[in-house]
Amino acid sequence: VTFIKDIKVRLKKCSSINNDGVFHPFQKGIVYRITDRALFVAAGEGSLVIESANDDKGLDIIDKINAGDRFYTPTQYLDDAKKYRAIYTSEGIKERC
């Protein structure tokens, strides 16, 4: 989960590339190019190519994102992710801790 324009977003169909160069740390998360198929986002040593971005309702919002917008994840979400531990069994996830 990440955010853009205060909208919670789930990114799908993502890949990384490194042929656009290295970005300054302050550029991380900024959408720097948009094509008819994907968003290109600065990610330090390369770029993240995003082909699908859905809001909480599952609606694709990729066409509402503009060059210059920034993806960001609040620290609380990152801290919560570090605390999470899934327990797997042969039947899948047993419980969430």
C-alpha positions as CSV (number, residue, x, y, z in Angstrom):
1,V,0.0,0.0,0.0
2,T,1.2,3.5,-0.9
3,F,-0.5,6.9,-1.4
4,I,-0.7,9.5,-4.1
5,K,-2.7,12.7,-3.7
6,D,-4.0,11.4,-0.3
7,I,-5.5,8.3,-2.1
8,K,-4.5,4.9,-0.8
9,V,-3.2,2.9,-3.8
10,R,-2.3,-0.7,-4.5
11,L,0.2,-1.0,-7.3
12,K,0.1,-4.0,-9.7
13,K,1.9,-5.1,-12.8
14,C,5.2,-3.4,-11.7
15,S,8.7,-3.9,-13.0
16,S,12.0,-2.2,-12.6
17,I,14.4,-0.7,-15.2
18,N,17.7,1.0,-14.9
19,N,18.2,2.6,-18.3
20,D,16.9,6.1,-17.3
21,G,19.8,6.7,-15.0
22,V,20.2,7.3,-11.2
23,F,17.8,9.7,-9.4
24,H,18.5,12.1,-6.6
25,P,17.0,10.9,-3.3
26,F,14.5,13.8,-3.3
27,Q,13.2,12.5,-6.6
28,K,12.2,9.1,-5.3
29,G,8.5,8.4,-5.8
30,I,8.0,11.1,-8.4
31,V,6.2,10.1,-11.6
32,Y,8.5,11.5,-14.3
33,R,7.0,9.9,-17.5
34,I,3.6,8.6,-18.6
35,T,2.9,6.6,-21.6
36,D,-0.3,5.1,-22.8
37,R,0.7,1.8,-21.1
38,A,2.6,2.8,-17.9
39,L,3.8,5.2,-15.3
40,F,7.6,5.7,-14.8
41,V,8.5,6.5,-11.2
42,A,12.0,7.6,-9.9
43,A,13.3,5.0,-7.5
44,G,16.9,5.8,-6.6
45,E,19.2,3.5,-8.7
46,G,16.5,3.1,-11.4
47,S,12.8,3.3,-12.1
48,L,9.6,1.6,-11.2
49,V,7.3,0.9,-14.2
50,I,3.7,0.7,-13.1
51,E,1.0,-0.7,-15.4
52,S,-1.9,-0.8,-12.9
53,A,-2.8,1.3,-9.8
54,N,-6.0,0.7,-7.9
55,D,-7.8,2.6,-5.2
56,D,-9.5,1.1,-2.1
57,K,-12.6,0.2,-4.2
58,G,-10.5,-1.6,-6.8
59,L,-11.0,1.0,-9.4
60,D,-8.0,1.7,-11.7
61,I,-6.8,5.2,-11.1
62,I,-3.8,5.2,-13.4
63,D,-5.4,7.7,-15.7
64,K,-5.8,10.2,-12.8
65,I,-2.1,10.3,-12.1
66,N,0.0,13.1,-13.6
67,A,3.7,13.6,-14.2
68,G,5.1,15.3,-11.1
69,D,2.8,13.5,-8.7
70,R,4.6,11.6,-5.9
71,F,3.9,8.2,-4.5
72,Y,4.7,8.1,-0.7
73,T,4.2,5.7,2.2
74,P,3.7,7.2,5.7
75,T,6.2,5.9,8.3
76,Q,3.4,4.3,10.3
77,Y,2.6,1.9,7.4
78,L,6.3,1.0,7.1
79,D,6.6,0.3,10.8
80,D,3.5,-1.8,10.8
81,A,4.8,-3.9,7.9
82,K,8.0,-4.6,9.8
83,K,6.0,-5.9,12.8
84,Y,3.8,-8.2,10.8
85,R,4.6,-11.9,10.8
86,A,2.5,-14.4,8.8
87,I,2.4,-18.0,9.9
88,Y,2.0,-20.4,7.0
89,T,0.7,-23.9,7.0
90,S,0.0,-26.3,4.2
91,E,-3.4,-24.7,3.9
92,G,-2.1,-21.1,3.6
93,I,-1.8,-18.3,6.1
94,K,-2.9,-19.6,9.6
95,E,-3.1,-16.3,11.5
96,R,-1.8,-12.8,11.4
97,C,0.5,-11.6,14.1
